[in-house]
Amino acid sequence: MSDIDTIERTILAAVGSAGDEAALETVRVSALGKKGSVSELLKTLGTMTPAERQTAGPAINGLKDRVNEALAARKAILRDEALTKRLAAEAVDVTLPVRRAPLETGRIHPVSQVIDEITAICSDLGFAIAEGPDIETDFYNFTALNFPVGHPAREMHDTFFFRPNAEGERLLLRTHTSPVQIRTMEKQKPPIRVVIPGRTYRQDSDQTHTPMFHQLEGLVIEEDTNIGHLKWVLQEFCKAFFEVDRVEMRFRPSFFPFTEPSMEVDIRCRRVGNEVRFGEGDDWLEILGCGMVHPNVLRHGGIDPDRYQGFAWGMGIDRIAMLKYGMPDLRAFFDADVRWLRHYGFRPLDLPTLAGGLSG
């Protein structure tokens, strides 16, 4: 029995001093393995007399049970210690700020915002939104809009033309949104009240011009509409868009192939550095072109000019965005600089409404 006590103390001491699970496994093998100290004791039972086995058997098996319990207890302690060390090594500082949600960091491009503002204003004035293709035919872009043969706009240095097709026709990137006027007249009978925001293309690039830009077109066709209605619509639009109580406009005679008479519109303003303030001051700024729809344009759209007349206007969306929000260079609109967008962009859920304020 003294041998069993000695072996037990030795094993339990080794179990208690095991520093990790690998060392504990070595102790287990040395005690309970095929040639372990406890296993060797169990082998001696076969050489004992029945009387000796009655005494030695329970003692040796009791030793085996106590060793197993000690091993299991120590293994549990070592696993807890290992987990604690791992958690300490892989700890995450939860006090660091989390990344802001996309709805907080994302920004709406000023052009998209201004188109939404235009839509809100014009919808309140009773206009529908019309759209058309960016790739147009010569007929819709020029001929139907009363551009004569030889007009400078038809030349390669102003317009992006595609190669001629099998029929010899050259498609082109539309130079204005006016072709949608013809397409609308072909599909819809008067009265017509539409605004047409969209992309346009011209071979031009500097601080205030880009090869691709955005334009807003407005069209009204009715039996009794006149220039007075045109002036009122433009005044109401500019007051709502620039969010001022009053605007003062002056209409100067001009020439556009698709309107007659044609006018360019200036709005009274005051310049303060790079900022332009409307509704005050003694300066003037050209903002758009307009006029009464030319009878030839009505005919090309399938509308009788002896019964109906209309007015139209057009302005650069990028330009009025620059004027309203103080952006000095049009090229930055298309540079995809996230810093610029972070500064001039709009929060995704700040939808423009006339009741809540267009620009928030």
C-alpha positions in Angstrom: 0.0 0.0 0.0 2.9 2.3 0.7 3.9 1.9 -3.0 0.5 3.0 -4.1 0.6 6.1 -1.8 4.0 7.0 -3.1 3.0 6.6 -6.8 -0.2 8.7 -6.1 1.7 11.5 -4.5 4.2 11.5 -7.4 1.5 11.6 -10.0 -0.6 14.2 -8.3 2.4 16.4 -7.8 3.2 16.1 -11.6 -0.4 16.9 -12.4 -0.4 20.0 -10.3 2.9 21.3 -11.8 1.9 20.8 -15.4 2.0 24.2 -17.1 -0.1 23.5 -20.1 -2.2 20.8 -21.7 0.8 19.3 -23.5 2.7 18.8 -20.3 -0.5 17.4 -18.7 -0.8 14.9 -21.5 2.7 13.7 -20.8 1.8 13.1 -17.1 -1.3 11.2 -18.2 0.6 8.9 -20.5 3.3 8.3 -17.9 0.6 7.3 -15.4 -2.2 5.8 -17.4 -0.6 5.0 -20.7 0.2 1.4 -21.8 3.4 1.4 -19.8 2.4 3.9 -17.2 3.0 3.5 -13.5 -0.7 2.9 -12.7 -1.1 0.5 -15.7 1.9 -1.5 -14.4 0.2 -1.8 -11.0 -3.0 -3.1 -12.7 -0.9 -5.8 -14.5 0.3 -7.2 -11.1 -3.3 -8.1 -10.2 -3.1 -11.2 -12.4 -0.2 -12.6 -10.4 -1.9 -12.2 -7.0 -3.9 -14.6 -5.0 -7.6 -14.1 -4.7 -7.2 -12.8 -1.2 -4.5 -10.3 -2.2 -6.7 -9.1 -5.2 -9.6 -8.4 -2.8 -7.4 -5.8 -1.1 -5.1 -4.6 -3.9 -7.8 -4.4 -6.6 -9.9 -1.7 -5.0 -6.8 0.2 -3.9 -5.2 0.3 -7.4 -8.6 1.1 -9.2 -9.2 3.8 -6.6 -5.8 5.3 -7.5 -6.7 5.2 -11.2 -10.0 7.0 -10.5 -8.3 9.7 -8.4 -5.6 10.2 -11.1 -8.3 10.6 -13.7 -10.2 13.1 -11.6 -7.0 15.1 -10.9 -6.1 15.1 -14.6 -9.7 16.3 -15.6 -9.7 19.0 -13.0 -6.2 20.3 -14.0 -7.2 20.2 -17.6 -10.2 22.4 -17.0 -8.0 24.9 -15.1 -5.4 24.9 -17.9 -8.1 25.5 -20.5 -9.6 28.4 -18.6 -6.1 29.9 -18.2 -5.4 29.5 -21.9 -8.7 31.1 -22.9 -8.0 34.0 -20.5 -4.6 34.6 -22.1 -6.1 34.4 -25.6 -8.8 36.8 -24.8 -6.3 39.2 -23.4 -4.1 38.9 -26.5 -7.0 39.3 -29.0 -8.9 41.9 -27.0 -10.8 44.6 -29.0 -11.0 48.1 -27.7 -14.7 48.6 -27.8 -14.3 52.2 -26.7 -13.1 53.1 -30.2 -15.8 54.9 -32.3 -17.6 52.7 -34.9 -17.7 53.6 -38.5 -20.5 55.9 -39.4 -23.4 54.5 -41.3 -23.6 55.1 -45.1 -26.7 57.3 -44.6 -24.5 59.6 -42.5 -21.3 59.6 -44.7 -22.9 59.3 -48.2 -23.6 62.4 -50.1 -25.9 63.3 -53.0 -24.2 65.0 -55.9 -25.2 68.7 -56.3 -26.5 68.0 -59.8 -28.8 65.3 -58.6 -30.0 67.5 -55.7 -30.7 70.4 -58.1 -32.7 68.2 -60.4 -34.8 67.1 -57.4 -35.3 70.8 -56.5 -36.3 71.6 -60.1 -38.7 68.7 -60.1 -40.3 69.8 -56.8 -40.8 73.4 -58.1 -42.1 72.5 -61.5 -44.4 69.8 -60.3 -46.0 72.5 -58.0 -46.4 74.7 -61.1 -48.2 71.9 -62.9 -45.4 70.5 -65.1 -44.7 66.9 -65.9 -41.2 65.5 -66.3 -40.2 64.3 -69.8 -37.1 62.4 -70.9 -35.4 61.4 -74.2 -32.4 59.5 -75.5 -28.9 60.9 -75.3 -28.0 59.6 -78.8 -30.1 61.5 -81.3 -30.7 61.8 -85.0 -29.9 64.9 -87.0 -33.6 65.4 -87.6 -34.6 65.6 -83.9 -31.5 67.5 -82.8 -31.4 70.1 -85.7 -33.8 69.9 -88.6 -37.0 69.6 -86.5 -35.8 72.5 -84.3 -35.5 74.8 -87.3 -31.7 74.7 -87.6 -30.9 75.6 -91.2 -28.4 73.7 -93.3 -25.0 75.1 -92.7 -25.7 76.3 -89.2 -22.4 76.3 -87.1 -23.9 73.8 -84.6 -24.0 71.2 -87.3 -20.2 71.3 -87.7 -17.9 68.7 -86.2 -16.1 71.3 -84.0 -19.3 71.8 -82.0 -21.0 68.5 -82.0 -20.0 64.9 -81.2 -21.0 62.9 -84.4 -20.8 59.1 -84.7 -19.6 57.5 -87.9 -22.2 57.3 -90.7 -24.3 54.1 -90.6 -25.1 51.9 -93.6 -27.7 54.4 -94.9 -25.2 57.3 -94.6 -27.0 58.8 -91.6 -24.8 60.1 -88.7 -26.2 59.8 -85.2 -24.9 62.3 -82.6 -24.8 63.0 -78.9 -27.5 65.5 -78.4 -26.3 69.1 -78.0 -29.4 70.2 -76.0 -32.5 68.7 -74.4 -34.7 70.4 -77.1 -35.1 67.2 -79.2 -37.4 66.0 -76.4 -39.8 68.8 -77.2 -40.4 67.3 -80.7 -40.7 63.8 -79.2 -43.2 65.0 -76.7 -45.3 66.8 -79.3 -45.3 63.6 -81.4 -46.7 61.5 -78.5 -48.9 64.0 -76.7 -51.6 66.4 -77.9 -51.9 69.9 -76.4 -52.2 71.2 -73.8 -48.5 70.3 -73.0 -46.6 71.4 -69.9 -43.3 69.6 -69.5 -39.8 70.2 -68.1 -36.9 68.2 -69.5 -33.8 67.7 -67.3 -31.0 65.7 -68.8 -27.4 65.3 -70.0 -26.1 67.2 -73.1 -22.9 67.1 -75.0 -20.7 69.7 -76.8 -17.1 70.0 -77.7 -16.2 72.6 -75.2 -14.1 72.6 -72.0 -12.9 75.4 -69.6 -13.8 76.7 -66.2 -17.4 77.2 -67.0 -17.9 74.6 -69.8 -17.5 70.8 -70.0 -18.0 68.4 -72.9 -20.9 66.8 -71.0 -23.2 69.0 -68.9 -26.8 69.1 -67.7 -29.6 71.2 -69.1 -33.2 72.0 -68.2 -35.7 72.6 -70.9 -39.3 73.8 -70.3 -42.1 73.6 -72.8 -45.7 74.9 -72.7 -48.1 74.6 -75.7 -51.7 75.7 -75.4 -54.2 77.6 -77.5 -53.9 80.9 -75.7 -50.6 81.0 -73.9 -48.4 84.0 -74.3 -45.2 85.8 -73.3 -46.9 87.0 -70.1 -47.3 83.5 -69.0 -43.6 82.8 -69.8 -42.4 85.7 -67.7 -44.6 84.6 -64.7 -43.3 81.0 -64.9 -39.7 82.1 -65.0 -40.2 84.6 -62.1 -41.9 82.0 -59.9 -39.3 79.4 -60.7 -36.4 81.7 -59.9 -37.9 82.9 -56.7 -38.5 79.3 -55.5 -35.2 77.9 -56.7 -33.0 80.7 -55.3 -35.3 80.9 -52.2 -35.8 84.7 -52.3 -39.0 86.7 -51.9 -38.6 88.7 -55.1 -36.6 88.7 -58.3 -36.1 91.4 -60.9 -35.6 90.2 -64.5 -34.9 91.9 -67.7 -35.6 90.3 -71.1 -33.2 91.1 -74.0 -33.9 90.3 -77.6 -31.8 87.4 -78.9 -31.9 84.7 -81.6 -32.5 81.0 -81.3 -33.6 78.9 -84.3 -36.4 77.2 -82.4 -38.1 80.3 -80.9 -39.5 83.5 -82.3 -39.3 86.0 -80.7 -36.3 84.9 -78.7 -35.0 86.4 -75.5 -32.1 86.1 -73.1 -33.0 86.7 -69.4 -30.9 88.6 -66.9 -31.6 88.6 -63.2 -30.7 91.4 -60.8 -28.0 90.4 -58.3 -25.2 91.5 -56.0 -21.8 89.9 -56.0 -20.0 89.4 -52.8 -16.6 87.7 -53.5 -17.5 84.4 -55.2 -21.0 84.6 -54.0 -23.9 85.9 -56.1 -27.0 87.1 -54.2 -30.3 87.4 -56.1 -33.1 89.7 -55.4 -30.8 92.6 -54.4 -28.0 94.8 -55.7 -27.4 96.7 -58.9 -25.6 94.1 -61.0 -27.1 91.8 -63.7 -26.4 88.2 -64.5 -27.5 86.2 -67.6 -29.3 83.1 -66.4 -31.3 81.5 -69.3 -32.7 81.8 -72.8 -36.3 81.6 -73.8 -38.9 82.5 -76.3 -42.2 81.6 -78.1 -41.9 78.3 -79.9 -41.3 78.8 -83.6 -44.2 77.8 -85.9 -41.9 75.5 -87.9 -41.0 73.6 -84.7 -44.7 73.1 -84.0 -45.3 71.8 -87.5 -42.4 69.3 -87.2 -44.0 68.1 -83.9 -47.4 67.6 -85.7 -49.1 70.6 -84.1 -51.1 73.2 -86.0 -49.3 76.6 -85.4 -52.5 78.4 -86.5 -54.4 77.0 -83.6 -51.7 76.5 -80.9 -48.7 78.5 -79.7 -46.2 77.9 -76.9 -43.2 79.0 -75.1 -40.0 77.4 -74.1 -36.9 78.1 -72.0 -33.6 76.4 -71.3 -30.9 76.8 -68.7 -27.8 74.9 -67.5 -28.5 72.9 -64.4 -24.8 72.8 -63.5 -24.7 76.6 -63.9 -27.6 77.4 -61.6 -26.2 74.9 -59.1 -22.9 76.9 -59.2 -24.8 80.2 -58.7 -26.9 78.9 -55.8 -24.3 77.0 -53.9 -21.2 79.1 -54.6 -19.1 76.6 -56.6 -16.4 78.4 -58.6 -15.4 75.8 -61.1 -17.7 73.6 -63.2 -14.9 71.0 -63.9 -15.0 69.9 -60.2 -18.5 68.6 -60.8 -16.9 65.7 -62.8 -13.6 65.2 -61.1 -15.0 62.5 -58.7 -13.1 64.0 -55.8 -14.7 62.7 -52.7 -13.5 65.7 -50.7 -15.4 68.0 -53.0 -18.5 65.9 -52.8 -18.2 65.7 -49.0 -18.1 69.5 -48.9 -20.7 70.4 -51.5 -22.9 67.2 -51.4 -26.2 66.8 -49.7 -27.4 64.3 -47.1 -29.3 61.3 -48.7 -32.5 61.9 -46.8 -32.6 65.7 -47.1 -35.2 65.6 -49.9 -36.1 69.0 -51.3 -39.7 70.1 -50.7 -41.3 73.5 -51.1 -42.9 73.2 -47.7 -39.7 72.2 -45.9 -37.2 74.3 -47.9 -35.4 73.2 -51.0 -31.8 73.3 -49.6 -32.7 72.2 -46.0 
